[in-house]
Amino acid sequence: MKTVQIEIEKIYAPAKARKGLKQDRVDELAEDILENGQKTPIQVRTGQDRFVLIEGLHRLEAVRALGEENIDAVIVQARRH
């Protein structure tokens, strides 16, 4: 899978995913990313005029908290049910 840079403002995180957000985990990740860089890309799928977050909410919020405009991501195909 190819990692690409995506503008953070173009990523939508569903409300259902946001319910599990833990600020202490975001803070820990932000510190680690600041020291070591982003090791694992988030996963997104394409949506209408934006990307929809599939995996990596804490990483997304940590990078956002660091004031970055872009994040490493892998674009995956939407699951077909």
Long-range contacts (C-beta under 8 A, 24 or more apart in sequence): 1-74, 1-76, 2-74, 3-41, 3-72, 3-73, 3-74, 4-72, 4-73, 4-74, 4-75, 5-70, 5-71, 5-72, 5-73, 6-44, 6-51, 6-70, 6-71, 6-73, 7-69, 7-70, 8-60, 8-63, 8-64, 8-68, 8-69, 8-70, 8-71, 9-69, 10-50, 10-51, 11-42, 11-44, 11-50, 11-51, 11-52, 11-53, 11-60, 11-71, 11-73, 12-47, 12-50, 12-51, 12-52, 12-53, 13-53, 13-57, 13-60, 14-52, 14-53, 17-53, 17-57, 18-57, 20-57, 21-57, 21-58, 21-61, 22-58, 25-58, 26-58, 26-61, 26-62, 26-65, 27-62, 27-65, 29-58, 29-59, 29-62, 30-62, 30-63, 30-65, 30-66, 32-62, 33-59, 33-62, 33-63, 33-66, 34-66, 38-63, 38-71, 38-72, 41-71, 41-72, 41-73, 41-74, 42-71, 42-72, 42-73, 42-74, 43-73, 43-74, 43-75, 43-76, 44-73, 44-74, 44-75, 44-76, 45-75, 45-76, 45-77, 45-78, 46-75, 46-78, 51-75
